[in-house]
Amino acid sequence: MYWLIYQYINGYIDESFFCNEFYYAYDLGINHNDLDKLEKNVFHKLDEIVSRFSPYKEDHLLAPKAFYTKKNYDRK
């Protein structure tokens, strides 16, 4: 997880790749009982953001408050 975050922050991967890999790592791959309280809180919030990210303008036009844009994403 930390490696993935590092890759995104340093510009080695884009938002779409990060979101997909975060989903596989956090939602499917990690035993949440292995995380400490801080990690659980931070990764849960990040999961909420990642799951609502869309790079597609059409999604934002269809449901403006349902999705995060890159601009929203970077602020979080």
Beta strands, then each sheet from edge to edge (+ up, - down):
end
